Amino acid sequence: MLIVTHSVTPVDMEMVSVAAPRAAHWALSHGRSSLTVEELAALLGVPVDQVRRRLHVPARRGEWVQPVRGLWVPVSPEFRTWGGPPGIELIDLMMGYLGIGYDVGWLTAAGLHGVGHQAAQVFQVAVVRQVRGRVVGRTPFEFAQRKVAGIPTVAHPTRAGSARVSSVAATMLDLATDVARREGSTTRRR
């Protein structure tokens, strides 16, 4: 799995010290699509356990989201009113950080291919091991465990690189055989 990001080395972090209110701007202007908590600690010049506290206010302003523990994503200004980037921009970053094989499938893939008969109400992802559903910004993620190694995929371009999306043929087969998922969410939402 290739995640295209600019790597900030400890040498770079020694040379740069950014205040928390400017950190998202710094990350976006340096082409960083995500930062680990350790990278942010070095960038802010604080201990790792202080990062969440330092980014609390910028996160409330919509400048940062934390889709998984330990991974912070700077939010571009055009997505701040949404509470985070679209799901397709986040999925490869999340799964790459967690080290989990995945592919975007079902109604979400159909929509990305332009063949969906309705808009997906959740961002549907097939994963190789169990992952708990979550909401990031206005995108609810739903994960279904299955083997993804044999599923034909295409690379869907994102700002950070690309995301793996089921091919058109695989998507149509999935929708034909999995009635519950083609009707939308298979879990109850509160």
N, C-alpha and C positions, 0 to 999 in steps of 0.2 A: 504494500500500500504506500503510495507516494503522496505526501502532504506537502504542498508547495508553500513554504513560509520562509521568511528571512530569519535566519538563526541569530539570536543575540548571544554572543559569547560573553563569558565573565569579563573579558577585557573591555568589550563594548559597554558593559554595565558599569565598570569602574569609571569610565569616561563620561557617562551620562547619568544625570540625576534629575528625575522628573517629579514634579509635585503631583499628587493624586488627582487634583482637578484637571490637569493637562495630560494625564497618562493616556486617555483614549485618543486624543488628538495626536499625540506622539506615535502611538501604535499604528493608527490609520495612515499617518503621513510617511511612516517608514515601511509600509506594505505588510504589516503584521496582521494576520487574520485571527490569531489567537495567541495567548501567552499563558504559560503555566504559572501556578502560584509562586514557584521558585524564581522564575524569570521576572515576575512582577515585583517580588520582594527585592531583588537586585536592582531593578529599575527605579523603584521608589526609595531605595536605601533604608529599608526597614526589615525587621525579622519576619519570617514566613507567617507567624501567627498574627501579625498586625495587618496583613494585606486586606482581609475582609473588612476590618474596621476602617481602614483608609479609603477603601473603594465604596463604602456604604452610601455616601451621599452621591457620588457620581453614578452609581448603579440606580439609585432612586430617580435620578434625572434621566435615566434611560441610556446612559453612555456605555454601560457594561452589562453583559449577561453572563451567568455562570451555568451553562447547560449541563455540565457534570462537575462533580466535586474536583477541584484542583485545576480546572481549565476556565480561563476567562476570555471572553470574546468582546472586542470593542465593537460598538454598534455605530454604523454610519448614520449621519444626521437624518437621511431620508427614512430610516427605519425606526427612529427613536419613538415616534408616536405609536408604533406597533408594539413596542416593548422588546424588540429584538429583530434580528434578521429573519428572512423567510427560512422555513425548514430546510430547503434544499441547500442553502448556504451553510447550515450548521451540521448537517448529518455526517459528512465526511470528517469534519474536525472532531466531532464527538466520538465516532466509532474508531477513528485513528488514535485518539488519545487513550481510549479504553482498550484498544487492541482487539476489536471484535470485527469479524467478517460480517458484511451486510449487503443488502441491495434494497433499493426503494422499489416498492411493488404495489400491486393491486390498483385501487382507484387513483392513488397518488401518481404512480407511473403512467397510467392511462392519461391523466391530465397533463403530465409533462410531455407525452407524445402527441397530445392534441386529439386524442380519440376518446376522452372521457365523456360519458353521457350526463354526468353531473359532477359538480365540484366536490372533491373529497373533504369531508368534515374533519378528518384527522390525517396526519402525515403517517402513512403506513410503511413500515420498514420490516423486512425479514432479516433476522439475525441468527447467528450460529449458537448462541447461548442466551439464557434468559436475561432480559433487560427490562427494568420497570418503566412503565409509561411515565411521561412527564409533559409539562406545558412550559414552553420557553417563549416568552412574549405572547403573541396571539396564536402560536402554533402548538396544538396538542399532538404529541408523538405517540404512536401506538406500535409496539414491537411484537412480532410473532416469531417464535423460534422454529427454524427449519434449516435443512441443509441448503446453503447458498452457493456452494462451490460449483455445482453443475448447471446452475441457472445462467443462461446467456444474458449478458448485460451490455449496456452502452455507457460511455462516459458522458455525463451531462455537465457542461461547463459551469463553473461557479467562480466567484471572485478569488477563492483560495486555491483553485485547481479544478477538480472535477468530482462529481459524485457518481456512484455506480447505480444505474437504474436498470431494471429488468427490460429486456428487449421488447419490442412490440409483440412479437409472437409469444414470448413467455408471459407477458402481461395478459394477453387475451386468454391464454390457457388458464392462468391463475384465476381470472375473473369468471371463466366458464365453470371451473371446478370448485371454487370456494364461495358459495352463495353468501355466507355471513359477511365476508369481507367486502363483497361488491355492494352490499347494502350500506356500507359505512362502518362505523365503529362496532366492534364485537363486545365491547365492554360498556357497562353503564357509566354514564357521567353524572356526577352530582350536581 
